[in-house]
Amino acid sequence: MKIIKFFAYLSVLTMISVLGGVGVLYHLYNSDLPAVDELADVSLKVPMRVFDREGRLMAEFGEERRFPVTYDEIPQVVIDAFLAAEDDRFFNHPGVDYQGLMRAAVELVRTGQKTQGGSTITMQVARNFYLGRERTYTRKLYEILLAFKIEQTLSKEEILTLYLNKIFLGHRTYGIKAAAQVYFDKELDELTVAEAAMLAALPKAPSRANPVTDPARAIGRRAYVLGRMRHLGMIDQHTYQLSMDAGLPGRLFATAQVETRSPWVAEMVRQELLARYGTAAYEMGLRVTTTIDPVAQRVATDALREALMTYDRRHGYRGAEQRWDWALEEAQDRAGLLEALEGVPVIGGLMPALVLTTSAEQAQLLARDGRRITLDMEAVRWARPRREDGRLGPQPASVGEVLRAGDVVRVHEDGDGWALAQLPEVSGAFVAVSPEDGALLALVGGFDFWHGGQFNRVTQAQRQPGSAYKTFLYSAALDHGYGLNTVVNDSPVVIRSGVTTGVDWRPRNYSGRFYGPTRLREALVRSQNLVSVRLLEAVGPQAVIDHTRRFGISVDEWQPTLSMALGSYAINPLEMTVGYSVFVNGGYRVDPYFIVQYHSQDGTAVYGHPPVIHCDDCDPDEVSPGMAPRVISPQNAFLIKSALKDITQRGTGAAAGRALQRRDIGGKTGTTNDLRDAWFAGFGPGYAATAWVGFDDYRPLGSRETGGRTALPMWVSFMEQVLPPPTEGEEMPPEGVVRVPINPDTGLRASADSSGVIWEYVDVTREGMADASALMEDAPVLREDRPDLVTDLF
């Protein structure tokens, strides 16, 4: 009887315990567990991707390399491999595999150690999204309960897709698509059975047993997965054996294949969106489309690099980059030499190479990419030795005078083969925009973004523009009633305390000559400094500063001094380019922009730059992304543009006209004091562009290194490859601009059949010029009411 009572009590207690346990589990299930309804719409951390305007990838930003895929995009071989490796009964169990749990329990009793055995894919999803990775009984219970809850909410296909998109697979890769790219440089549908098995082998130890970190261990893990696939009937014996024998690439591939290299613009995008969204920008899956033209960007990069290397060659050879005397003894160990060369990066397209042997006629080199290269006399002819005083030695008479075995040098491949090169010490910048709306088409902020600093000289370098600034001065003069026919005396002047207090300034023309009375068109074409100084004094320095501000140039730090006439105050190349756009588009200031639009991870449009509208009555002081306010008259813009065209036909930029053989281009050279900066800013159909060359430490460029010689070739190289074919006919002037015959000496109107007459465009809308006949009056005379500032020498 007592035994019966004992078992009765025990039964009651057991029932109470079970009911209590069930109650606790029910409570946990319904209240303490997180909701999983949102899992189907979960936002995975996806990197920001930046594209050019044609949809080609420029850059990718984010710590987690992940590219989510849908279930339909996952090949069956990948599904089979992961099921074989992780959970072959996935499509049959309710989220928990009781057989697996029993095996884990037996292992616990046998060894006393807790393992991860028995975790289904659903349980791993629960752990990856909601729970930590610590191994405790409580966490395991939560994992099991949450797996049940997930299975009730999502389909098996949705759960498996979440798992394959979320899982970490080593080397900062998350999800199977990123891993396929990183380890095999393939899309998912290109994977072989062996490669799919390798990916499925990674989750157990992604950082240690991957194909790059530990190939032997990775192959062992792959063999396990392949064995499971054969055991489960997913592959046959033949496929199994072929897959077991397959090799591994043994290296990492890029997460994404960058097609358009514009790192400075990509960095501008990164900074813009980081400022807007914080570090979340790296995880939101933003797809950013920029204004960059892939062809223009490639051409601009090549043009800048070639211009800087050409300048560098003119200033001599500085010798080998490194000396590897030890390499002479190991010259036969090609693998060892290549391994050493891998430590010397390719910079700006210049390949490092080790000189193996030399003779009078040629040198044999081993390049970083494994190729054997021969350099002959023609390849090194430029390499005159540069002496400590900066002067150049004689031209080399043999290859052996330039190169020695053991030298590590740079080589450059072009259409004529390989040539000796060296990393330029000089810096440069190039930028091109659409003059109609300000869209950034190409930008190169230096020789190489990744080496030598990421300083963006297009937007960050504040440099004196020299004579390239005169264009804005002459526009101000036109705005104050002067014309391109106005005659100004080009003669010496002394400006008391002109630049430094107590020190007289005696500006002069670059040629050293004085041209006497000169029409403004000719003065701009020949870039005559003394005319510019007199013109600035006549218009008034403050008025010119105010006029310059209209073009989007920052003038807040400028002082109203006469040295401004020669471009003494600093601006950056982007400001210069946007300023020149005003003359090209008929008088409208366009604000530069580089982001067209960007979308969120699900394809929703987040931002789009509005279409730019030219506005004649908008307030120029109110900045609006979609408005381009008029800042100068169409007559002013046409006249300056006309003069800029003349500069490239017969002025300081005539080399551009000779090279391009077209009359629809224009621009202005700029060279600063002591030849520290060389500029060329100009335009062609569809483009406004600026080239700049200078040293970051402001040292002089050297004798005769002017804008026309040093910067102009970069600009020409760009334009000759991007401009459309020229159109027939001359550009029609706007209303109010007429072409009249004038006397070239006085600027006055003359009879069309007079001897020596020339034709000039005149704005008859300006004050005092009701019609072209007003040119019969006396030629305009500059006011000279500041004898304390300007003294004529004769």
Buried (B, 14 or more C-beta within 10 A) or exposed (E): EEEEEEEEEEEEEEEEEEEEEEEEBEEBBEEEBBEBEEBEEEEBBBBBBBBBBEEBBBBBBBEBBBBBBEBEBBBEBBBBBBBBBBBBEBEEBEBBBEEBBEBBEEBEEEEEEEEEBBBBBBBBBBBBBBBEEEEEEEBBEBBBBBBBBBBEBBEBBBBBBBBBBBBBBBBBBBBBBBBBBBBBBBEBEEBBBBBBBBBBBBBBBBEEBBBBBBBEBBBEBBBBBBBBBBEEEBBEEEBBEBBBEBEBBEEBBEBBEBEBBBBBBBBBBBEBBBEEBEEEBBBBBBBBBBBBBBBBBBBBBBBBBBBBBBBBBBBBBEBBBEEBEEBBEEBEEEEEBBEBBEEBEBBBBBBBBBBBBBEEEBBBBBBBEEEEBEBBBEBBBBBBBBEEEEEBEEEBEBBBBBBBBBBBBBBBBEEEBBBBBBBBBBBBBBBBBBBBBBBBBBBBBBBBBEEBBBBBBBBBBEBBBBBBBBBBBBBBBBBBBBBBBBBBBBBBBBBEEBBEEEEEBEBEBBEEEBBEBBBBBBBBBBBBBBBBBBBBBBBBBEBBBBBBBBBBBBBEEBEEBBBBBBBBBBBBBBBBBBBBBBBBBBBBBBBBBBBBEBBBBEEEEBBEBEEBEBBEEBEBEEEBEEBBBBBBBBBBBBBBBBBBBBBBBEBBBBBBBEBBEBBBBBBBBBBBBEBBBBBBBBBBBBBBBBBBBBEBEEEBBEEEBBBBBBBBBBBBBBBBBBBEEBEEEEEEBBEBBBEBBBBBBBBBBBEEEEEEBEEBBBBBBBEEBEEBEEBEEEBBEBEEEEEEBBEEEE
